[in-house]
Amino acid sequence: MLRQLLQSMLDEASRSEGTVVKRKLKENLHLAIVITKKDVQLSISRDKVYPSVSEWKTVLANFPYILPSVEPVKFVDSSKRFAMRAKLPRREQVPQQMSFGAPESEKNSGH
């Protein structure tokens, strides 16, 4: 379910590059994704306490495509939530995508 939510967020963000796409999950965990020309910016946040490293790893493990291990930076976001953020490679920047997780149309077109 988390993987589908993240895919939906990525799809929405890709239609409007530079726009923040946000979702609120159970236990007041907030996700935000922004796609730029260079990368995908991911943040997770919560009121009054930082999300756990385990939550960060769970989000990355459920990301709709293969990601390298990414260490987040902790900060307080504009909504005064405690957050973790990192810049992730875009799907097309990760070579392994052709063997795992790429849509059939991408596999067949050689992209």
C-alpha positions in Angstrom: 0.0 0.0 0.0 2.8 2.4 0.8 4.5 1.6 -2.5 1.3 2.5 -4.4 0.9 5.7 -2.4 4.5 6.7 -3.3 4.0 5.8 -6.9 0.8 8.0 -7.0 2.8 10.9 -5.4 5.6 10.5 -7.9 3.1 10.5 -10.8 1.4 13.6 -9.5 4.8 15.4 -8.9 6.1 14.5 -12.4 3.1 16.2 -14.0 4.0 19.4 -12.3 7.8 19.6 -11.8 8.9 21.7 -8.8 5.5 21.3 -7.0 5.4 19.8 -3.6 3.1 16.7 -3.3 2.1 15.9 0.3 0.3 13.1 2.1 -0.5 12.5 5.7 -0.2 8.9 7.0 -1.2 7.2 10.2 0.4 8.3 13.4 0.7 11.8 12.0 3.6 11.0 9.7 3.8 13.4 6.7 5.4 12.6 3.3 6.4 15.2 0.8 7.9 14.7 -2.7 9.2 17.3 -5.2 10.6 16.4 -8.6 13.2 18.7 -10.1 15.2 18.4 -13.3 18.1 16.9 -11.3 16.5 14.8 -8.6 13.6 13.7 -6.4 13.4 15.4 -3.0 11.8 13.3 -0.3 11.0 14.4 3.2 9.1 12.7 6.0 8.1 14.6 9.1 6.1 14.5 12.3 4.9 17.0 14.9 7.1 17.4 18.0 9.5 14.5 17.3 11.7 13.3 14.4 10.5 10.3 12.4 12.5 7.2 13.3 15.4 5.8 11.2 13.2 2.7 10.8 10.4 4.8 9.2 12.9 6.4 6.8 14.2 3.0 5.8 10.6 1.7 5.4 9.7 4.6 3.0 12.9 4.0 1.0 12.3 0.2 0.9 8.8 0.9 -0.5 9.9 3.5 -3.0 8.5 2.4 -6.5 12.0 2.0 -7.9 15.5 0.9 -6.7 17.3 3.5 -4.6 20.8 3.5 -3.3 21.2 3.8 0.5 20.5 7.4 1.3 21.2 9.1 4.6 18.7 11.8 5.5 19.4 15.3 6.9 17.3 16.3 9.9 15.7 19.7 10.0 12.5 21.6 11.1 10.3 22.2 8.2 8.2 25.3 7.4 5.2 23.8 9.2 7.4 23.5 12.4 7.4 19.7 12.0 10.6 17.7 12.7 11.7 16.2 9.4 14.2 14.1 7.6 15.0 14.9 4.0 17.2 13.7 1.2 17.7 14.1 -2.5 17.2 10.9 -4.4 18.1 10.0 -8.0 15.3 10.2 -10.6 14.2 6.8 -11.9 16.0 7.2 -15.2 19.3 7.9 -13.3 19.4 4.5 -11.7 20.9 1.9 -14.2 19.3 -1.1 -12.5 15.8 0.1 -13.4 15.8 -1.8 -16.7 16.0 -5.1 -14.8 13.6 -4.3 -11.9 10.6 -2.2 -11.5 10.5 -0.4 -14.9 7.2 -0.4 -16.7 7.1 -2.8 -19.7 6.9 0.1 -22.1 10.3 1.3 -20.8 11.9 -2.1 -21.0 10.8 -2.6 -24.6 11.7 0.9 -25.8 15.3 0.6 -24.6 15.2 3.7 -22.4 
